[in-house]
Amino acid sequence: MAMKIKVLALLLCICICNNAIERAEAALSLSKDYYKQTCPNAENVIRETIRNATSFDPKIPARILRMHFHDCFIRGCDGSVLLDSTANNTAEKDAPPNVSLRAFYVIDDAKTRLESLCPQTVSCADILAIAARDVVVLAGGPNWDVLKGRKDGVISSANETRNLPAPSFNVSQLLQSFILRGLSLHDLVALSGGHTLGFSHCSSFSSRLHKFNATHSMDPSMQPQFAQSLLSVCPNPTTNRSAGAFLDSTSTRFDNAYFKRLVEGKGVFGSDQALFTENKTKTMVKTFAKDEKAFFRAFRRSMLKMGSVGMQTSDSQIRLNCRKVNS
């Protein structure tokens, strides 16, 4: 496995060199002051919308952050995950990995307000990127200047969601997925820390609890008492599809508890706990578990980096309604 990581790291260097110019050009088109003249109150409107929604539903931060990740990992951060399916096309949001995404109405509310204030100006992709930053801050996490100026994509295909990292991936598979998006091993560990917010249904981790392999009935990387606690919640995942577990012990607060739990063998997803099985990722997990500020700095950098990957430069628009392409 260590050799695979080294090979993938080499591929990462090659990939970064090959797309460095493309990413640099994309980054140049983004600016923290993009709406300073055209819609100066845009970020305040989005922040207020997020706060209002969260006051009624404390799950909003986790849901918006996950939505942003799932958007960026398909065609870049282009708002394609927000598009509804049509008679001739099944969109990303209706594919199996995304059917549990919630809170699209929050982005709709922000868009409606901004269209009234600054018509045809603020993209849905930017709204989602700003909202993702705002939910992290609202949950006690780091702040950063979101670079803006994204355009909205016009393509959303359920078939492309197969490219999303799966909760059962090992480190090599995770790294390969990140490499394809111009992201590094360090980005992988930092961004995985977003799982400090949220909840998972049993279906995403039940394979670790039932007939794991020919040798073990349960995943041996799990702390035994923790495994039993999950098993008590998910004795048969097909009987209660709403059952599940929080991804860390402070599920509504953005902190480094997620990494502390990995050190203890209490990662819910196999892909989470896998980060503590390889030396390079294990070292980073330990660092973030001990130093929350280091995690916050790394997460901030990686979010900015992810936000500029795969920028839409053609076949794009400012959608008037985040759920459908302009006619």
Residue pairs with C-beta under 8 A, 6 or more apart in sequence:
1 170
1 171
1 172
1 277
1 278
2 278
2 279
4 172
5 171
5 172
5 175
5 185
5 278
5 280
8 172
8 175
8 176
8 179
9 175
9 185
11 176
11 179
12 175
12 179
12 184
12 185
15 179
15 180
15 182
16 182
16 184
19 182
23 182
23 308
23 309
26 308
26 309
26 310
26 311
26 313
27 147
27 308
29 149
29 311
29 313
30 147
30 148
30 149
30 150
30 307
30 308
30 311
31 147
31 148
31 149
32 145
32 146
32 147
32 148
34 126
34 147
34 148
34 149
35 42
35 43
35 118
35 121
35 122
35 148
38 118
38 121
39 114
39 117
39 118
39 121
39 122
41 117
42 114
42 117
42 118
42 121
42 122
42 126
42 130
43 130
43 146
45 110
45 113
45 114
45 117
46 110
46 114
46 127
46 130
46 131
46 134
47 130
47 134
49 106
49 109
49 110
49 113
49 131
50 60
50 64
50 106
50 110
50 131
50 134
50 135
50 138
51 134
51 138
53 60
53 103
53 106
53 109
54 60
54 61
54 135
54 138
57 103
58 252
59 102
59 103
59 199
59 252
60 103
60 106
60 135
61 135
61 136
61 138
61 139
61 197
61 252
61 254
62 135
62 197
62 198
62 199
62 251
62 252
63 101
63 102
63 103
63 198
64 103
64 106
64 107
64 128
64 131
64 132
64 135
65 132
65 135
65 136
65 194
65 197
65 198
66 101
66 194
66 198
67 81
67 101
67 103
67 104
67 107
67 128
67 132
68 77
68 128
68 129
68 131
68 132
69 191
69 194
69 306
70 81
70 92
70 97
70 98
70 101
70 161
70 164
71 77
71 78
71 79
71 80
71 81
71 82
71 125
71 128
72 181
72 306
72 307
72 309
72 310
73 163
73 164
73 165
73 177
73 181
74 80
74 81
74 92
74 160
74 161
74 163
74 164
75 153
75 155
75 160
75 310
75 312
76 153
76 309
76 310
76 311
76 312
77 125
77 128
77 129
77 150
77 306
77 307
77 309
77 310
77 311
78 125
78 150
78 151
78 152
78 153
78 310
78 311
78 312
78 316
79 123
79 124
79 125
79 127
79 128
79 150
79 152
79 153
79 319
79 322
80 91
80 92
80 152
80 153
80 155
80 156
81 92
81 93
81 98
81 101
81 128
81 156
82 93
82 104
82 107
82 124
82 128
82 322
82 323
83 91
83 92
83 93
83 156
83 322
83 323
83 324
83 325
84 91
84 93
84 323
84 324
85 91
85 93
85 94
85 158
86 324
89 156
89 157
90 157
90 158
91 156
91 157
91 158
92 98
92 156
92 157
92 158
92 160
92 161
93 99
93 101
93 104
93 156
94 158
95 158
95 159
95 161
96 161
97 161
97 164
97 166
98 161
100 201
104 322
104 323
106 131
107 124
107 127
107 128
107 131
107 322
108 322
108 323
110 127
110 131
111 122
111 124
111 127
111 321
111 322
114 121
114 122
114 127
115 320
120 318
120 320
121 318
122 318
123 150
123 151
123 152
123 318
123 319
124 152
124 319
124 322
125 150
125 151
125 152
125 153
125 312
126 146
126 148
126 149
126 150
127 322
129 146
129 148
129 150
129 307
130 146
130 148
132 303
133 143
133 144
133 146
133 303
135 197
136 142
136 143
136 254
136 299
136 303
137 143
139 197
139 252
139 253
139 254
140 253
140 254
140 255
141 254
141 255
141 296
141 299
142 254
142 296
142 297
142 299
142 300
143 300
144 300
144 303
144 304
146 307
147 304
147 307
147 308
150 311
150 312
151 311
151 312
151 313
151 316
151 317
151 318
152 312
152 316
152 317
152 318
152 319
152 322
153 312
153 315
153 316
154 315
154 316
154 317
154 325
155 315
163 177
163 180
164 177
165 173
165 174
165 177
165 178
165 271
166 173
166 271
167 200
167 204
167 205
167 269
167 270
167 271
167 272
168 207
168 269
168 270
168 271
169 177
169 270
169 271
169 274
170 270
170 271
170 274
170 277
171 274
171 275
171 277
171 278
171 281
174 188
174 271
174 274
175 185
175 188
178 184
178 185
178 187
178 188
181 306
181 309
181 310
182 305
182 309
183 191
183 302
183 305
183 306
183 309
185 280
185 281
186 284
186 298
186 302
187 302
187 305
187 306
188 275
188 281
189 275
189 281
189 284
189 285
189 288
189 298
190 284
190 288
190 295
190 298
190 299
190 301
190 302
191 299
191 302
191 303
191 306
192 258
192 271
192 272
192 275
193 256
193 258
193 259
193 288
193 295
193 298
193 299
194 299
195 247
195 248
195 258
195 268
195 269
195 272
196 247
196 248
196 250
196 251
196 253
196 254
196 255
196 256
196 257
196 258
197 247
197 251
197 252
197 253
197 254
198 246
198 247
198 251
199 244
199 245
199 246
199 247
199 251
200 244
200 245
200 246
200 247
200 268
200 269
201 237
201 241
201 242
201 243
201 244
202 233
202 234
202 237
202 240
202 241
202 243
202 244
202 245
203 237
203 241
204 244
204 268
204 269
205 230
205 234
205 245
205 268
205 269
205 270
206 234
206 237
207 270
208 218
208 219
208 222
208 227
208 230
208 270
209 218
209 219
209 227
209 230
209 231
209 234
210 217
210 218
210 237
211 217
212 218
212 219
212 220
218 227
218 231
219 227
219 270
219 273
221 265
221 267
221 270
221 273
221 274
221 276
221 277
222 230
222 265
222 266
222 267
222 273
223 264
223 265
223 266
226 264
226 265
226 266
230 245
230 268
233 243
233 244
233 245
234 243
234 244
234 245
237 243
245 268
246 268
247 258
247 268
247 269
247 272
248 257
248 258
248 261
249 257
249 261
250 257
255 292
256 288
256 289
256 291
256 292
256 295
258 272
259 285
259 286
259 288
259 289
259 295
260 289
261 267
262 272
262 273
262 275
262 276
262 285
262 289
263 276
263 285
263 286
263 289
265 273
265 276
267 273
267 274
267 275
267 276
274 281
275 281
275 282
275 284
275 285
276 282
276 285
287 294
287 295
288 294
288 295
288 298
317 325
317 326
319 325
319 326
320 326
